Every structure is written in structure tokens, then in C-alpha cells.
Amino acid sequence: MKIKKLQLLTNNLKDTKEFYTVSLGLQTIEESSDKFTLQIGRSELTFLKAQNNHIYHFCFLIPSNKIIEALEWFEKRGRVLSIENQRKIQNFESWNAQSFYFKDPSGNIVEFIVRHDIENKSDVAFGSDSILCVNEIGMPTRDILTTNRFLESKLTSKFWKGNFKSFGTHGSQIGLLLLPNYLLKAKWFPTELVIKPEPFKAQLEINEILYSLEYKNETISISIL
């Protein structure tokens, strides 16, 4: 699964745009009074103006040998969230991955992740152009098993890792839908922010087929493009 496009809502459009374009140096490819779109490697990330606050968890994939360099690069531009004992990098042994986290001006929990099972090492100094794609988006649910079955019936992707009780994942290491059961897993790691089902739109590519996915009011709508 590849996340080709992702559209999120924000009630802080101006500061969010400044953070991603000025502080992080990402390229704007489309802009209007009520939205802007960033080029994130092979993905496009759009923020659409909204009246209410919406908080998401999403993730950017970076080259597998760049976690330390990316951390040092980011700390010159923003504040990394501390984990326990003031650690800044989280090791996920069962995923063979490492991450660090930060909040953007909209309050989103954003993650830079390296996945050591993917052959994407880079010899180029880390910069905004090193970000490869949008890699994950959180899609909270009250029933992981039912949600995953629906996704499998509409897409050609499968359950990846986790469990059907508290936290599962759907897709592949290239692109994942995170499926926390927000009745059991209450907060987004590594924060105290409560997990809520927030609306978003995405364009996914799976086995060279493009799909449109909309998540709203805990209902998933999927169509082939």
C-alpha cells in the first residue's frame, strides 16, 4: 500500500503552513485561501481549513540509515517529544523500526520513521527532500476486526501486525492504516492526547490500482479511481 494523497483538517492553517514550509522547508504545490498541499516525497499532504480542532497521528518515512541525522536536523527546526527517561528515539523491535515524534502547530502527533526491512539507505545529507512519503495515518475504530474485514473486502491489502483487540495495522511497511481501538487504547503514543476518530480523505495505491478512501463519522467509504 502506498499513501499517494492525504487530506487532513486544521483550524490553524496559517501557522501549520509556515511550520511545514518555512521551518521544515517542504514544497507547497497548491495553495488557496482555505487549503494548501505539500509535496512529501512521492506523497501529497493537504491541510484543509476547518472551524473545529482536529488532531491526527501520521508518519513520514525516511531512509533507513538516517534516524540520528534526521533527529539532529529536526531539532534545529522544532522540538522533539521526549519519551520515558528523556529518550527521543523509540525502538520497535517487532516492526524492526525506529521513530521520533513531534507536534505540529495543529496539534497533530507527527512521526519520522525508519524501517530497516526496507532497502532505502541514502548517502545524501538529510534534508526536507529526504522524506520519502506519508507512511502512516491513524484511523481509530471501536472494532478492529470488523474494520479490517471491511478494508480487506474493498482493497487488495491485508492486516499487517498488531492484534484485533487494542491496536492493529492494515497495509504494508510502505503504507499503513493504523487501527487503534480507542475504547481500549486511549492515548496517542508518546503523549497524553486522547485518540479520537477524526475525518480524513486519502488516495491509496495497491497493486497498481488507485483507491479513494474517505473516513468520516467512523464510516469508511472506498471507491476505485
Order of alpha helices (4+ residues) and beta strands (2+ residues): beta-alpha-beta-beta-beta-beta-alpha-beta-beta-beta-beta-alpha-beta-beta-beta-beta-beta-beta
